[in-house]
């Protein structure tokens, strides 16, 4: 069976990853986890997480078996986290952080639509 590729979905997910990383680094609102560790450690953790996510999306782009389902499951958890953080951003008025996370949420939604769209 030929692996099913989803290149457009991959580009949407990569865009969402970039928005999440930029929002996390440039947003100005520190989460409880960020406050618990030194700033360089938090930045390194964000970069590592974004890199791992980008590698998973690369598997979807190349059509690696199992990556679509994995991305769908893990992506759902990520979308829930984005929504929760957006509510927190609205509550404290963190506009830059919220704007990047809103863009990541929109791109993630586009990624889901493109990931499971019939050929």
C-alpha positions as a LaTeX table, in Angstrom:
\begin{tabular}{lrrr}
\hline
Residue & $x$ (\AA) & $y$ (\AA) & $z$ (\AA) \\
\hline
Unk1 & 0.00 & 0.00 & 0.00 \\
Unk2 & 1.30 & 3.43 & $-0.93$ \\
Unk3 & 1.84 & 5.76 & 2.05 \\
Unk4 & $-0.59$ & 8.65 & 2.16 \\
Unk5 & 1.16 & 11.98 & 2.11 \\
Unk6 & $-0.32$ & 15.21 & 3.38 \\
Unk7 & 2.03 & 18.00 & 2.26 \\
Unk8 & $-0.45$ & 20.87 & 2.64 \\
Unk9 & $-1.39$ & 19.71 & 6.13 \\
Unk10 & 2.30 & 19.56 & 6.99 \\
Unk11 & 2.82 & 23.16 & 5.93 \\
Unk12 & $-0.14$ & 24.27 & 8.06 \\
Unk13 & 1.22 & 22.34 & 11.07 \\
Unk14 & 4.72 & 23.77 & 10.55 \\
Unk15 & 3.20 & 27.25 & 10.51 \\
Unk16 & 1.33 & 26.47 & 13.72 \\
Unk17 & 4.56 & 25.23 & 15.29 \\
Unk18 & 6.37 & 28.44 & 14.32 \\
Unk19 & 3.55 & 30.59 & 15.77 \\
Unk20 & 3.55 & 28.57 & 18.99 \\
Unk21 & 7.32 & 28.92 & 19.35 \\
Unk22 & 7.31 & 32.65 & 18.61 \\
Unk23 & 4.40 & 33.23 & 20.95 \\
Unk24 & 6.12 & 31.28 & 23.68 \\
Unk25 & 9.41 & 33.12 & 23.26 \\
Unk26 & 8.20 & 36.65 & 22.52 \\
Unk27 & 4.82 & 36.80 & 24.22 \\
Unk28 & 5.89 & 38.32 & 27.50 \\
Unk29 & 3.55 & 36.25 & 29.69 \\
Unk30 & 5.41 & 33.75 & 31.88 \\
Unk31 & 3.65 & 30.55 & 32.80 \\
Unk32 & 4.11 & 28.75 & 36.12 \\
Unk33 & 6.45 & 26.24 & 34.47 \\
Unk34 & 8.60 & 29.04 & 33.05 \\
Unk35 & 8.80 & 30.68 & 36.45 \\
Unk36 & 10.00 & 27.40 & 38.01 \\
Unk37 & 13.11 & 27.12 & 35.81 \\
Unk38 & 15.73 & 29.62 & 34.63 \\
Unk39 & 14.85 & 31.42 & 31.39 \\
Unk40 & 17.57 & 29.72 & 29.26 \\
Unk41 & 16.25 & 26.30 & 30.30 \\
Unk42 & 12.70 & 27.31 & 29.37 \\
Unk43 & 13.87 & 28.58 & 25.98 \\
Unk44 & 15.81 & 25.38 & 25.34 \\
Unk45 & 12.76 & 23.31 & 26.29 \\
Unk46 & 10.57 & 25.28 & 23.86 \\
Unk47 & 13.07 & 24.87 & 21.03 \\
Unk48 & 13.42 & 21.11 & 21.67 \\
Unk49 & 9.63 & 20.64 & 21.80 \\
Unk50 & 9.15 & 22.63 & 18.59 \\
Unk51 & 11.89 & 20.57 & 16.91 \\
Unk52 & 10.32 & 17.28 & 17.94 \\
Unk53 & 6.93 & 18.47 & 16.73 \\
Unk54 & 8.46 & 19.55 & 13.40 \\
Unk55 & 10.00 & 16.08 & 13.01 \\
Unk56 & 6.60 & 14.46 & 13.57 \\
Unk57 & 5.12 & 16.75 & 10.93 \\
Unk58 & 8.00 & 15.82 & 8.61 \\
Unk59 & 6.86 & 12.22 & 8.93 \\
Unk60 & 3.38 & 13.26 & 7.82 \\
Unk61 & 4.89 & 15.20 & 4.92 \\
Unk62 & 6.86 & 12.16 & 3.79 \\
Unk63 & 3.98 & 9.74 & 4.35 \\
Unk64 & 5.55 & 7.68 & 7.15 \\
Unk65 & 3.09 & 5.08 & 8.41 \\
Unk66 & 1.41 & 5.98 & 11.70 \\
Unk67 & 2.41 & 9.64 & 11.78 \\
Unk68 & $-1.00$ & 10.95 & 10.67 \\
Unk69 & $-2.78$ & 9.22 & 13.55 \\
Unk70 & $-0.06$ & 10.20 & 16.01 \\
Unk71 & $-0.23$ & 13.83 & 14.89 \\
Unk72 & $-4.02$ & 13.79 & 15.16 \\
Unk73 & $-3.95$ & 12.49 & 18.73 \\
Unk74 & $-1.08$ & 14.61 & 20.01 \\
Unk75 & $-2.34$ & 17.58 & 18.02 \\
Unk76 & $-5.72$ & 17.38 & 19.76 \\
Unk77 & $-3.96$ & 17.70 & 23.11 \\
Unk78 & $-1.99$ & 20.64 & 21.75 \\
Unk79 & $-5.15$ & 22.36 & 20.53 \\
Unk80 & $-6.76$ & 21.96 & 23.96 \\
Unk81 & $-3.64$ & 23.52 & 25.51 \\
Unk82 & $-3.76$ & 26.40 & 23.00 \\
Unk83 & $-7.39$ & 27.11 & 23.87 \\
Unk84 & $-6.66$ & 27.09 & 27.60 \\
Unk85 & $-3.71$ & 29.43 & 27.14 \\
Unk86 & $-5.81$ & 31.75 & 24.98 \\
Unk87 & $-8.34$ & 32.06 & 27.79 \\
Unk88 & $-5.50$ & 32.82 & 30.21 \\
Unk89 & $-4.11$ & 35.43 & 27.79 \\
Unk90 & $-7.51$ & 37.11 & 27.56 \\
Unk91 & $-7.78$ & 37.13 & 31.36 \\
Unk92 & $-4.42$ & 38.86 & 31.86 \\
Unk93 & $-4.39$ & 40.93 & 28.66 \\
Unk94 & $-1.32$ & 39.32 & 27.09 \\
Unk95 & $-2.03$ & 40.46 & 23.53 \\
Unk96 & 1.21 & 39.40 & 21.72 \\
Unk97 & 1.17 & 35.94 & 23.30 \\
Unk98 & $-2.52$ & 35.54 & 22.53 \\
Unk99 & $-2.14$ & 36.71 & 18.93 \\
Unk100 & 0.56 & 34.14 & 18.17 \\
Unk101 & $-1.41$ & 31.41 & 19.91 \\
Unk102 & $-4.60$ & 32.36 & 18.04 \\
Unk103 & $-2.66$ & 32.09 & 14.76 \\
Unk104 & $-1.33$ & 28.70 & 15.88 \\
Unk105 & $-4.89$ & 27.59 & 16.66 \\
Unk106 & $-6.17$ & 28.66 & 13.24 \\
Unk107 & $-3.26$ & 26.94 & 11.46 \\
Unk108 & $-3.79$ & 23.79 & 13.54 \\
Unk109 & $-7.44$ & 23.72 & 12.52 \\
Unk110 & $-6.40$ & 24.09 & 8.89 \\
Unk111 & $-3.88$ & 21.28 & 9.40 \\
Unk112 & $-6.62$ & 18.98 & 10.71 \\
Unk113 & $-8.89$ & 19.75 & 7.77 \\
Unk114 & $-6.09$ & 19.13 & 5.28 \\
Unk115 & $-4.83$ & 16.05 & 7.14 \\
Unk116 & $-8.10$ & 14.14 & 6.77 \\
Unk117 & $-9.46$ & 15.62 & 3.57 \\
Unk118 & $-10.27$ & 12.96 & 1.00 \\
Unk119 & $-8.17$ & 12.98 & $-2.12$ \\
\hline
\end{tabular}
